[in-house]
């Protein structure tokens, strides 16, 4: 349900000094404060792998903002984080604060700055995972301000194509779908037992989105607090609103298998022909291609119709004999 979150704590200056001192970071040795924070981040992470100090900044009133990023999966050492785990998470956070400041009162006024929801699905066959990311290529280029990112850069600044991941980003929300094993190997990290054969759907709610949800006029009046977002129903609602319209319902089929399902459906002959043509258009281009040839209401209706009979609108290429005739859609909420 939850992967990581970042919170901001309002901390007294004396405690900030104490924090640096605890880890042997002498501020006078650094020309830039950011370099000292980076050193502190590394030292904290050595002792507490689930915690990361992302930034520290001074306020006009003399107090300081301490930004903490917390990996809940590492904290609890398990892949599936449930709503009922909240008390364990808060307890661990308070213990961390007591260890560093002698009390945990800073947590009482924390401000949530970002939270990453996730769904992990096990796809045991590597060839099925390869197929899944091949099909992702035909997903929409833009949905609800989120644009699909297909290329990135390597450590030398050279362009690389994302083969086992896909990103959909805007200023407030990001969706990342990726092969967890491949990510671990690329980072030189150990693959945990709960990460084997896993495809992760990760939805990142950034600070601007949390601010919008806090507003009572246009938002939900939802406090920027961890407990407010540690909810299964809220996680489910976000997945349905932000992920499902991109990955769609229904299983993946080659056109021959899809035709059989359409032929056995309750639709009229003309509608069956239209749905088949709709799938072929997508197959020859992308899921956005039919938008050029029909109205938006008709396009949305065809998507609903095809998904209502269990077919994902993205077809498995019929000429790829190395791919199966069908693949179960791993994303189900």
C-alpha positions in Angstrom: 0.0 0.0 0.0 2.7 2.5 1.0 6.4 2.5 0.0 8.0 5.8 1.3 7.0 9.1 2.6 8.7 12.4 3.4 7.8 14.6 6.3 8.9 18.0 7.6 9.5 18.5 11.4 9.9 21.9 13.1 13.0 21.5 15.2 14.8 23.8 17.6 18.3 25.0 16.6 20.0 23.4 19.6 18.6 20.0 18.5 19.8 20.6 15.0 23.3 21.3 16.4 23.0 18.1 18.5 22.0 16.0 15.5 25.2 17.0 13.5 27.3 16.5 16.6 25.9 13.0 17.2 27.2 11.9 13.8 30.6 13.7 14.1 29.7 16.3 11.3 31.6 19.5 12.1 29.8 22.3 10.3 32.9 24.5 10.4 34.7 22.2 8.0 32.2 22.7 5.2 32.1 25.7 2.9 28.5 24.9 2.0 25.8 23.9 4.4 24.3 21.5 1.8 27.6 19.5 1.8 27.3 19.0 5.6 23.7 17.9 5.2 24.8 15.3 2.6 27.4 14.0 5.0 24.8 13.8 7.8 22.4 12.0 5.5 25.0 9.3 4.7 25.9 8.8 8.4 22.2 8.5 9.5 21.5 6.1 6.7 24.3 3.8 7.8 22.7 3.3 11.2 19.1 3.6 10.2 18.7 2.3 6.6 14.9 3.2 6.6 15.6 6.9 7.3 17.1 9.6 5.2 17.7 13.3 6.0 16.8 15.0 2.7 17.2 18.6 3.7 17.5 21.0 6.7 16.6 24.7 6.4 16.4 27.7 8.7 13.1 29.5 9.4 12.7 33.2 10.0 11.6 32.6 13.6 14.9 30.9 14.4 13.6 27.3 14.3 14.7 24.8 11.7 12.9 22.5 9.3 14.1 19.0 9.2 13.0 16.9 6.2 12.9 13.2 6.8 12.3 10.5 4.1 11.2 7.2 5.5 11.1 3.8 3.6 8.3 1.9 5.3 9.2 -1.3 3.5 12.7 -1.2 4.9 11.4 -0.1 8.3 9.1 -3.1 8.7 11.1 -5.4 6.5 8.1 -6.7 4.5 6.8 -6.1 1.1 3.1 -5.5 1.9 2.3 -2.5 4.1 -1.2 -2.5 5.5 -3.4 0.1 7.1 -3.2 -1.7 10.4 0.6 -1.2 10.3 0.2 2.5 11.1 0.8 2.2 14.8 4.1 0.3 14.2 5.3 3.0 11.8 4.5 5.8 14.2 6.1 3.9 17.1 9.3 3.4 15.1 9.3 7.1 14.1 8.9 8.2 17.7 11.7 5.9 18.8 14.0 7.4 16.1 13.2 10.9 17.4 13.7 10.0 21.1 17.1 8.5 20.2 18.1 11.7 18.5 16.4 14.4 20.5 15.3 12.8 23.8 11.6 13.2 23.0 9.2 12.6 20.2 7.1 15.7 20.4 8.3 16.9 17.0 6.2 14.2 15.4 3.0 15.7 16.8 3.3 18.8 14.5 4.8 17.1 11.5 3.9 18.1 7.9 3.6 15.4 5.2 5.5 16.6 2.1 5.2 13.5 -0.1 3.9 10.0 0.0 4.5 7.1 -2.4 1.7 4.6 -2.8 2.5 1.2 -4.5 1.1 -2.0 -5.7 3.5 -5.0 -6.1 2.4 -7.8 -8.3 4.4 -11.0 -8.9 4.9 -11.9 -12.5 7.0 -15.1 -12.3 7.9 -15.6 -16.0 10.6 -13.2 -17.2 9.2 -13.4 -20.7 5.8 -12.2 -19.4 7.5 -9.2 -17.7 9.2 -8.5 -21.0 5.9 -8.6 -22.8 4.2 -6.4 -20.2 6.8 -3.6 -20.7 6.6 -4.1 -24.5 2.8 -3.4 -24.2 3.4 -0.4 -22.1 4.9 1.3 -25.1 1.4 1.7 -26.5 -0.1 3.4 -23.5 -1.3 7.0 -23.7 1.2 9.8 -24.1 -0.8 12.0 -21.7 -3.4 11.6 -19.1 -4.6 14.2 -16.6 -1.6 16.4 -17.2 0.8 13.4 -16.7 3.1 12.9 -19.7 4.7 9.6 -20.6 8.5 9.6 -20.3 10.2 7.0 -22.5 13.8 8.2 -22.4 16.3 9.1 -19.7 20.0 9.6 -19.4 22.8 7.3 -18.1 25.6 8.3 -15.7 27.5 9.8 -18.6 24.5 11.9 -19.8 23.8 9.7 -22.8 20.2 9.0 -23.8 18.8 5.6 -22.8 15.4 4.1 -23.5 13.5 2.8 -20.5 13.0 -0.9 -21.3 11.8 -2.2 -17.9 10.1 0.9 -16.6 7.7 3.6 -17.6 7.1 7.0 -16.2 4.0 9.3 -16.3 4.7 12.7 -14.7 3.3 16.1 -13.9 4.1 18.7 -11.3 1.9 17.1 -8.6 1.6 13.4 -9.3 3.9 10.8 -10.8 3.3 7.2 -11.9 6.2 4.8 -12.2 5.8 1.2 -13.4 9.0 -0.8 -13.2 10.6 -4.2 -12.7 11.8 -4.3 -9.1 14.5 -6.9 -9.7 16.0 -5.0 -12.6 16.1 -1.8 -10.5 17.9 -3.6 -7.6 20.5 -5.1 -10.0 21.1 -1.7 -11.7 21.7 -0.1 -8.3 23.9 -2.9 -7.1 21.6 -3.8 -4.3 20.4 -7.1 -2.8 17.1 -8.4 -4.1 14.8 -9.1 -1.1 12.6 -12.1 -1.0 9.5 -10.0 -1.3 10.9 -8.3 -4.4 11.5 -11.4 -6.5 9.7 -11.3 -9.9 7.9 -8.2 -8.8 6.5 -5.5 -11.1 5.8 -2.4 -9.1 3.1 0.3 -9.8 4.2 3.3 -7.8 2.1 6.5 -7.5 3.9 9.5 -6.0 1.8 12.2 -4.5 4.0 15.3 -4.3 3.8 18.4 -2.0 1.7 20.5 -4.4 -0.9 17.7 -4.6 -1.0 17.4 -0.8 -1.4 21.1 -0.6 -4.4 21.0 -3.0 -6.0 18.2 -1.0 -5.6 20.3 2.2 -7.6 23.2 0.9 -11.3 23.2 2.0 -12.6 25.2 -1.0 -11.3 23.1 -3.9 -9.6 20.2 -2.1 -10.8 17.6 0.4 -9.8 19.4 3.6 -7.4 16.5 4.2 -4.6 17.3 6.7 -1.0 16.9 5.6 -0.5 14.2 8.2 0.7 10.7 7.8 -2.3 9.1 9.4 -4.7 10.8 6.9 -3.0 9.1 4.0 -2.4 5.7 5.7 -5.7 4.4 4.5 -6.5 1.4 2.3 -9.6 3.0 0.9 -7.7 6.2 0.0 -4.9 4.1 -1.6 -7.6 2.2 -3.6 -9.2 5.4 -4.7 -5.9 6.9 -5.9 -5.0 3.7 -7.8 -8.4 3.7 -9.5 -8.2 7.4 -10.4 -4.6 7.8 -11.5 -3.4 4.3 -12.6 -6.3 2.4 -14.0 -7.1 4.9 -16.7 -3.6 4.5 -18.0 -3.1 0.7 -17.7 -6.8 -0.2 -18.2 -8.8 -3.2 -17.2 -8.9 -6.5 -19.0 -6.4 -9.1 -19.9 -4.0 -8.9 -22.9 -4.7 -11.0 -26.0 -3.5 -11.4 -29.6 -6.1 -10.3 -32.1 -7.2 -13.9 -32.9 -8.0 -14.6 -29.2 -9.6 -11.1 -28.9 -11.9 -11.8 -31.9 -13.2 -15.0 -30.3 -14.2 -13.1 -27.2 -15.8 -10.3 -29.2 -17.7 -12.9 -31.4 -19.1 -14.5 -28.3 -20.1 -11.2 -26.7 -23.7 -9.8 -26.5 -22.9 -6.9 -28.9 -24.6 -6.6 -32.3 -22.7 -7.7 -35.5 -22.0 -4.1 -36.5 -20.7 -3.2 -33.0 -18.5 -6.3 -33.0 -17.0 -5.2 -36.3 -16.4 -1.7 -34.9 -14.7 -3.0 -31.8 -12.4 -5.2 -33.8 -11.5 -2.2 -36.0 -10.9 -0.2 -32.8 -8.4 -2.8 -31.5 -6.6 -2.9 -34.8 -6.2 0.9 -34.9 -4.6 0.8 -31.5 -2.4 -2.2 -32.5 -1.1 -0.3 -35.5 -0.5 2.8 -33.6 -1.1 3.4 -29.9 -4.1 3.7 -27.6 -4.3 7.3 -28.6 -4.6 6.6 -32.4 -8.4 6.1 -32.5 -8.9 9.6 -31.0 -8.0 11.0 -34.5 -10.9 9.2 -36.1 -13.8 9.5 -33.6 -15.3 11.8 -31.0 -14.1 11.7 -27.4 -17.5 10.2 -26.1 -17.4 7.5 -28.7 -13.7 6.7 -27.9 -14.5 6.4 -24.2 -17.5 4.2 -24.9 -15.5 1.9 -27.1 -12.9 1.6 -24.3 -15.6 0.8 -21.8 -17.2 -1.8 -24.1 -14.0 -3.6 -24.9 -13.0 -3.7 -21.2 -16.5 -4.9 -20.2 -15.8 -8.2 -22.0 -12.4 -8.6 -20.3 -10.2 -7.4 -23.1 -7.4 -4.9 -22.5 -7.4 -2.4 -25.5 -3.6 -3.1 -26.0 -3.1 -6.2 -28.1 -0.2 -8.6 -28.0 1.6 -8.4 -31.4 0.3 -11.3 -33.6 3.7 -11.6 -35.3 5.6 -12.2 -32.1 5.7 -16.0 -31.9 7.9 -15.7 -28.7 5.0 -14.1 -26.9 2.0 -16.0 -25.6 -1.5 -15.6 -27.0 -2.8 -14.1 -23.8 -1.4 -12.5 -20.6 -3.3 -11.9 -17.4 -3.3 -8.2 -16.5 -1.4 -8.0 -13.2 -2.9 -4.7 -12.2 -6.2 -5.4 -10.4 -7.8 -3.2 -7.7 
